[in-house]
Amino acid sequence: MTRSTPPSRPEGPASAARRGRPRDAARDRALLDATLAVLAEQGYGGLTTAAVAARAGVSTATLYRRWSSKEELVIAAAALHGEGVYEQPDTGGLEGDLRVVLRDKAATMTGEGGRLIRALIGEAAHNTALAQALVGAFLQPVYRRVEEVVRRAVERGEIPPVADVDLLGEVALGPVMSHFLLTPRPPDDVDPATARATADRLLPFVLRAVGGRTD
């Protein structure tokens, strides 16, 4: 008796993905860097996927295999150039920890992240998806860092418990962001030493705002 061969099953997305070529991380990065460059030159309204693909040296078909719209592309660029690269500081004291956070934020605002925020902040006012992307990439991570820094300072007895902990990030980092966003000088023209010095000048005010003392 001959055993019949079972019918073959159609391939699902998972098996198709396993057989396809893996994504090229270098090409993805080139496209996201090109997105940032075109945004800086043309703004969100002037950005086109064709211009990004040309800047990256790939076809628009290559771009669309990764992101289906310019909005998705810009959101991915925000995720790449956001705050996720910084580790939680642990210098052993509130002043040192806040100095690290402020300096890191100044570095973000005067680098590619600052260019991206400047290019998108107007569009984000009436584009919910972009606004959420900017908040998720540039605000929420660093706000959590501030909350953790203050929580540890309270546990060490450096400062009394702080009310409205959810507002600490805005209080601590608002001055840094407004300084570099509103200055007439493009933030990526500011050298790292100047950015750090600005963060250090703001540190005493931030310390007092959360109940700390300066020596």
C-alpha positions in Angstrom: 0.0 0.0 0.0 1.5 3.3 -1.0 1.3 6.1 1.4 0.0 9.3 -0.2 2.1 12.5 0.1 0.4 15.1 2.3 -0.4 18.3 0.5 2.1 21.1 0.9 1.2 24.0 3.1 1.4 27.5 1.8 4.3 29.4 3.2 3.5 32.0 5.8 5.3 35.3 6.4 7.7 33.8 8.9 9.0 31.1 6.5 9.2 33.7 3.7 11.2 36.0 5.9 13.6 33.2 6.7 14.2 32.5 3.1 14.6 36.2 2.1 17.8 38.2 2.3 18.4 39.7 5.7 18.1 43.5 6.0 21.3 45.4 5.5 21.8 47.4 8.7 24.3 49.7 6.9 21.8 50.5 4.2 19.1 51.2 6.8 21.5 53.6 8.6 22.4 55.3 5.3 18.7 55.9 4.6 18.0 57.3 8.0 21.0 59.6 7.9 19.9 60.7 4.5 16.5 61.4 5.9 18.0 63.6 8.5 20.1 65.5 5.9 17.1 66.2 3.7 15.0 67.2 6.7 17.6 69.7 7.7 17.7 71.2 4.2 14.0 71.0 3.1 12.0 70.6 6.3 9.3 68.0 6.7 7.0 69.5 4.0 9.8 69.4 1.4 11.1 65.9 2.2 10.3 63.3 -0.4 11.2 59.6 -0.3 12.7 60.1 -3.8 15.1 62.7 -2.4 16.0 60.5 0.5 16.7 57.5 -1.7 18.8 59.6 -4.1 20.8 61.0 -1.1 21.4 57.5 0.2 22.3 56.1 -3.3 19.5 53.5 -3.4 16.3 53.1 -5.3 12.9 54.2 -4.0 11.9 50.5 -4.1 14.6 49.7 -1.6 13.3 52.4 0.7 9.7 51.3 0.4 10.7 47.7 1.3 11.7 49.1 4.7 9.3 52.0 5.3 5.9 52.5 3.6 5.7 56.3 3.9 7.8 59.3 4.7 6.1 59.6 8.1 7.3 56.1 9.0 10.8 56.9 7.7 11.0 60.1 9.8 9.7 58.2 12.9 12.5 55.7 12.4 15.0 58.5 12.2 13.7 59.9 15.4 14.1 56.5 17.1 17.7 56.2 15.8 18.8 59.7 16.9 16.9 59.8 20.2 18.0 59.4 23.8 18.4 55.6 24.0 22.2 55.5 23.8 22.8 57.0 27.2 23.2 54.9 30.3 21.7 55.8 33.7 24.3 57.8 35.6 25.6 56.6 39.0 28.2 59.0 40.4 27.2 58.5 44.0 25.6 61.9 44.4 22.7 64.0 43.1 24.9 66.8 41.8 27.1 64.5 39.8 24.2 62.4 38.4 22.3 65.6 37.3 25.5 66.9 35.7 25.7 63.8 33.6 22.1 64.0 32.5 22.3 67.7 31.7 25.5 67.2 29.7 24.0 64.3 27.8 20.9 66.3 26.9 23.0 69.2 25.7 25.0 66.8 23.5 21.7 65.5 22.0 20.4 69.0 21.4 23.6 70.1 19.7 23.9 67.0 17.6 21.8 65.1 15.1 19.0 64.8 17.5 18.8 68.6 17.8 18.7 69.0 14.0 15.8 66.5 13.9 13.8 68.2 16.6 14.2 71.6 14.9 13.1 70.2 11.6 10.0 68.5 13.0 8.8 70.6 15.8 6.5 72.7 13.6 5.0 69.6 11.9 4.6 67.8 15.2 2.2 70.5 16.4 -0.5 69.1 14.1 0.8 65.6 13.4 0.0 63.3 16.3 2.2 60.4 15.1 5.3 62.6 14.8 4.6 64.3 18.1 4.4 60.9 19.8 7.6 59.8 18.1 9.5 62.9 19.3 8.2 62.5 22.8 9.1 58.8 22.9 12.6 59.4 21.4 13.7 62.6 23.1 11.6 63.2 26.2 10.4 60.1 27.9 13.8 58.3 28.2 15.6 61.3 29.7 12.6 62.2 32.0 12.9 58.6 33.4 16.6 59.2 34.0 15.9 62.3 36.0 13.2 60.6 38.0 15.6 57.7 38.8 18.4 60.2 39.8 16.1 62.0 42.2 14.6 58.8 43.6 18.1 57.5 44.5 19.0 60.9 46.1 15.9 60.6 48.3 16.9 57.1 49.3 20.4 58.3 50.2 18.9 61.1 52.4 20.4 63.9 50.2 17.0 65.5 49.6 13.5 65.2 51.1 10.8 63.4 49.0 9.8 65.3 46.0 6.1 65.9 45.1 4.9 65.6 41.5 7.8 63.4 40.4 6.3 63.1 36.9 7.1 66.8 36.4 10.8 66.6 37.4 12.0 65.9 33.8 10.3 69.0 32.5 11.7 71.1 35.3 15.2 69.8 35.0 15.6 69.7 31.2 13.3 72.4 30.0 16.1 75.1 30.3 18.6 73.0 28.3 16.1 72.3 25.6 14.8 75.9 25.3 18.3 77.3 25.3 19.4 75.2 22.3 16.1 75.2 20.5 15.6 78.9 20.6 19.1 80.2 20.2 19.6 81.8 16.8 22.8 79.7 16.3 22.1 76.3 14.8 22.6 73.7 17.5 24.9 71.6 15.5 27.3 74.5 15.2 27.9 74.5 18.9 31.1 72.7 19.9 30.9 69.9 22.6 32.9 72.0 25.1 30.5 74.9 24.9 27.5 72.5 25.2 28.9 71.0 28.4 29.7 74.4 29.8 26.1 75.5 29.2 24.8 72.4 31.0 27.1 73.1 33.9 25.9 76.7 34.2 22.3 75.4 34.4 23.2 72.7 37.0 22.9 74.9 40.2 19.4 76.0 39.2 18.3 72.5 38.5 19.7 71.3 41.8 17.8 73.9 43.8 14.6 73.0 41.8 14.7 69.4 43.1 15.7 70.4 46.7 19.5 69.9 46.4 22.3 72.1 47.5 25.4 73.4 45.7 28.7 73.6 47.5 
